């Protein structure tokens, strides 16, 4: 049974729908690839999925370990190669709010857990994942 439906809307734009929740999002081709760049590109969604997955796994571990990570954020930079056109590197910079105080052991547990997320493990090894933790 399908979990996601993607429909082409024309003009290099798609609409993806999560069938269970009926939540939708739009993707647009980027301006450097004939698009309007008015929404996430498909490769942007891959980068966002990686950071979201890492935060989710850190959240699961934080719940189990009774660590408060509310407000943890990620800034993402995507670097593309041109031939072939693909994601060459995803740079993720995680920042914990200054009011969240973690022990060195908690920091290490969270860092290790981030790298075990399913998206990180699913990406081809040729996609460089550069991850920085500011906490």
N, C-alpha and C positions, 0 to 999 in steps of 0.2 A: 504494500500500500504506500502510495506517495506521501511524503511528509512536507514537501515544498513544491510549489508550482511557479514557474517563471514564464512570463509572457512578453513577447517582443511588442513594444508600443510604436515602433517606427522611429526614425531619426536617431538611431544608435542608442535607444533608451529601452530598458527592460523594467518590468515590475515583478518582484519576487514576493510570494505570499507563503507564510507559514500556515499550513492548512488547519492545524489544531486550534491555534489562537486567532486566525484570520488577520494577523498583523502583516503589514506590507511595507516594502521599501523599494525605492527606485534606484537604478544604476544608470549612469550616463557615460559614454565614452569620453575620455579626457580630451582637452583641447589640442594636445600634442599628438592625438591619434584620431583626428577628424570629428571629434565630438564637441558638445557644448560645454562640458565640464560643470554642469549645473547640479550634480549630485555625486555621490560616491561612484568611483569607477569599479568594475569588477575586481581589479587588483587591489584597490583601496579596501574592499570588503575582506579580502584575504588578510591584509595587514591588521585590520580592526578585529577580525576573528582571532588572530594569534594573540593580540594583547588581551582581548576579552576572555579568551580561554585561559591564559596564564593567570589573570586576576581571579577567575572563577576557581581554579585549582588552588590558588593561594587562599581564597575565601573558605574553601572546604577544609583545608588544613588549619586555618585560623580558627574556625568553629570548633574543630576537634581539640585543638590545643588551648582553647579559650583566650585567643589573641584578638584584640580589636583592630581591624585594619580599615574601618570605615573611612572613606575619603581617599583611599589609595587611588592614584591616577596614573595614566600612561600617556606620554607624548610619543607619537610614531612618525618616523620618516621612512618613506619608501624610495628605494633607488632602483631604477629600471636599467636593464641592458637593452641595446638597440638591435643587436643581431645575434641570436633571435630576440625579439621583443618579449621580455619576461621580467619578473621580479628578480633582481640580482641580490638585493640585501634589504632586510627589514631591521631598522634600528628602533628599539623601544627603550624609552627612558622612564622608569617607574619612580614616582615620588610619593612618599608617605607624608601625611600632614605632620607638621612639627610637634603638635600636641601628642602624637602617638609615640610612646616610648617603648622600644623593643630591646630585649637582651640580645647579646651577640648570638646566642643559640637560636633564639626565635628568628632572627634575621637569616641565618643560614638555612633553617628549615623552610622558610618561605622562598628563599632564592632557589633551593634545590627543587621544591615542589613546582615552581613556575616552569622549569625546563621539562617537566614530565607531562605537560598538558597534551591532549590528543592532537591539537592542531600543530604544535611544534614538532611532534613525532611524525606527523603525516606529510609535512613539507619535504620536498626533495632536498637532499643534502647540499645541492648546488646553490640553494637559497640561503645566503648567509644570514644568521640571526644574531644581531649584536644587541645584547641586553645589558642595561645599566640599572642598578638599584640605588636609589637615594633614600636610604633609611638606616 
